[in-house]
């Protein structure tokens, strides 16, 4: 294949790939949206869980609440930072997601921009030869430097010997990100390693991390430095696909042209090239760096030779430059591996973000488990306290209602006026409530709200009427009584005729009833009241004391339960969103 045929095939491949890379966008839009929606829901859930403030004098509960709140707040901050970092990276991907992004990376003076100017094709257009570059608008270079954006005709580069079209003021060397688009490809020229500022190097690495393919350039005169292998090993560790170019693989020979000695640009000898490539390959293996994309060997190139060959129409010199082979590799990767690599970059970014968030979620879950255990221990301690507490206030209630009954009994003995069951029940209910509430308020903070809900439940009920107690006694009484009788003899009959009544005396036995006062029915009422109190303390009072004692710990349990449920849900959803 001739040099222009190779150039045309490369450019045509970039043009035809544009639609393919555009179609990849939709799948990652959905993934990105899914991750963001998951995190937004998680954030709402956690904020809702910790919205209820807890303030108590109980040091254990307050410590647990403060710890849980801090843990969840830190978790939200950590997740937010992950998302922020991801968006920063995804912003790059989003801006250039419809193209295959190649980042050129390497040290200063490694010929990165020189290579980029060749790939961009403007200098080739200016030769006047018709090529596939003519199918595209003449690209302009976009320059991003410290937040400012500008454009220029070509990539700024450190001046090199060679064609004047590539020579630029050294002060404009690549200290910023420069890029151009060529059909479905975007070519990123990064600041060189060891460039002017640390910020520039960090900017370069950020763009490299988000590129689909890395072209790592190293000057063939000083290839294989320790820093080169450090950078290549890091790219390999990150799973980045990369090609390794040894640039400026040319030299100048002297030749005679008539009587004049002239300088002739020639490739480095095959032996020099092979020795350099073999050394680099052996060092890559020694540093456990394998898997160069497409299994390609290290490639030595000379952009000067390539452009000189184009100027002079020298096919052999173009082959010697190895630029044709480099274009073939890029064409093959774009056509056959471009989609996979294009999906891998944002996919890796999404997966890395998900893994980072998952790690934080799992760590937070472990910490929350510790607080849960501390609250369980607190509950056990409070359960023991409740039992003792109830045992203490039950006798106090019995004592106080006994006093009320006795006092009312004394009043009845003096007045003999009974107290109705309703009135006595009300007095006893009031007494019981006062005893229990006083004890609870003294023992547990903020118990008033719950006590108010138990006003009706703390009801002793009817114990009967308190009154004087009497008894009726039956006894026999003998009496002499007079009963009428018939007259006897003449004279009594005469007397009877004149109205005189005659009687006789008899001894008779009669049954009579007597009501005896037995005093007030105090003992009877007290026995009933005691049974009522014991019944009250079997279920109602312990349940109320439990509710009061856990008034503050219950929200803590709810916070933990809600948070742990949110974390479990987020973990499951994020796992499903992995690419």
Buried (B, 14 or more C-beta within 10 A) or exposed (E): EEBBEBBBBBBBBBBEBBEBBEEBBEEBEEBBEBBBEBBEBBBEBBEEBBEEEBEBEBEBBBEBBEBBBEBBEBBBEBBEEBBEBBBEBBEBBBEBBBBBBBBBBBBBBBBBBBBBBBBBBBBBBEEEBEBBBEEBEEBBBBBBBEEEEEEBEBBBBBEBEBBEBBBBEEEBBBBBBBBBBBBBBBBBBBBBBEBEEEEBBEBBBBBBBBBBBBBBBBBBEEBBEEEBBEBBBBBBEBEBBBBBBBBBBBBEEEEEEEEEEEEEBBBBEEEBBEEBBEEBBEBBEEBEBEEBBEEBEBBBBBBBBBBBBBBEEBBEBBBBBBBBBBBBBBBBBBBEBBBEBBBBBBBBBBBBBBEBBBEBBEBBBEBBEEBBEBBEEBBEEBEEBBEEBBEEBBEBBBEBBBEBBEEBBEBBEEEEEBBEBEEBBEBBBEBBBEBBBEBBBEBBBEBEEBBEEBEEEBBBBBBBBBBBBEEEEEEEEEEEEEEEEEBEEEEBEEBBEEEEEEEEEEEEEEEEEEEEEEEBBBEEBBEBBBEBBEEBBEEBBBEBBBBBBBBBBEBBBEBBEBBBEBBEBBBEBBEEBEB
